[in-house]
Amino acid sequence: MKNSKFVIDRFAKLIEQGIVSSKDITSEILSILKSKRDELVFKLKLTSKDEFEILSKRVEILEKKIEKIKLKKNPKSKRAKKL
């Protein structure tokens, strides 16, 4: 309800100011929606697609390093032959 009131108030201001060009109204609507999207992304602490890909590659590299360390720590043990 609060968000719809915000949008309606914006439309009312546009009409009051005499902006009747459809291009102006469209660009204003898009800027309002983009700002709301940015606020939501900031609140949810979301990452962009590029950031996500970089982070997933980093995790992949770290997992490989962990595997190498585990293999170095636990080499196959050799058993002594019984006489």
C-alpha positions as CSV (number, residue, x, y, z in Angstrom):
1,M,0.0,0.0,0.0
2,K,2.8,2.4,0.9
3,N,4.6,1.7,-2.4
4,S,1.4,2.2,-4.5
5,K,0.7,5.5,-2.7
6,F,4.3,6.6,-3.5
7,V,3.8,5.9,-7.3
8,I,0.4,7.6,-7.3
9,D,1.8,10.7,-5.6
10,R,4.6,10.7,-8.3
11,F,2.0,10.6,-11.1
12,A,0.0,13.4,-9.5
13,K,3.1,15.6,-9.3
14,L,3.8,14.9,-13.0
15,I,0.3,15.9,-14.0
16,E,0.4,19.0,-11.8
17,Q,3.7,20.1,-13.4
18,G,2.2,19.8,-16.8
19,I,4.4,17.1,-18.1
20,V,2.1,15.5,-20.7
21,S,4.6,14.2,-23.2
22,S,4.5,10.4,-23.2
23,K,8.3,10.2,-23.5
24,D,8.8,12.3,-20.4
25,I,6.3,10.3,-18.4
26,T,7.9,7.0,-19.6
27,S,11.3,8.1,-18.6
28,E,10.1,9.3,-15.2
29,I,8.3,6.0,-14.5
30,L,11.5,4.1,-15.5
31,S,13.6,6.2,-13.2
32,I,11.2,5.7,-10.3
33,L,11.2,1.9,-10.9
34,K,15.0,1.8,-11.2
35,S,15.4,3.7,-7.9
36,K,13.0,1.3,-6.2
37,R,14.9,-1.7,-7.6
38,D,18.2,-0.3,-6.4
39,E,16.7,0.3,-2.9
40,L,15.5,-3.3,-2.8
41,V,18.8,-4.7,-4.0
42,F,20.6,-2.7,-1.3
43,K,18.2,-3.8,1.4
44,L,18.5,-7.5,0.5
45,K,22.3,-7.2,0.0
46,L,22.1,-8.9,-3.4
47,T,25.1,-9.2,-5.7
48,S,25.2,-8.6,-9.4
49,K,25.7,-11.4,-11.9
50,D,29.3,-10.4,-12.5
51,E,30.1,-10.4,-8.8
52,F,28.4,-13.8,-8.4
53,E,30.5,-15.3,-11.1
54,I,33.7,-13.9,-9.7
55,L,32.8,-15.2,-6.2
56,S,31.9,-18.7,-7.5
57,K,35.3,-18.9,-9.3
58,R,37.1,-17.9,-6.1
59,V,35.2,-20.6,-4.2
60,E,36.1,-23.2,-6.8
61,I,39.8,-22.3,-6.6
62,L,39.7,-22.5,-2.8
63,E,38.0,-25.9,-2.9
64,K,40.8,-27.2,-5.2
65,K,43.4,-25.9,-2.8
66,I,41.7,-27.5,0.1
67,E,41.7,-30.9,-1.7
68,K,45.4,-30.6,-2.5
69,I,46.1,-29.9,1.2
70,K,44.0,-32.8,2.3
71,L,45.9,-35.1,-0.1
72,K,49.3,-33.9,1.2
73,K,48.3,-34.5,4.8
74,N,46.8,-37.9,4.4
75,P,49.0,-39.8,1.9
76,K,48.2,-43.5,1.5
77,S,49.8,-45.3,4.4
78,K,52.1,-48.2,3.6
79,R,51.6,-51.3,5.8
80,A,54.6,-53.3,6.9
81,K,54.7,-56.9,5.8
82,K,54.3,-59.5,8.5
83,L,57.1,-62.0,8.8
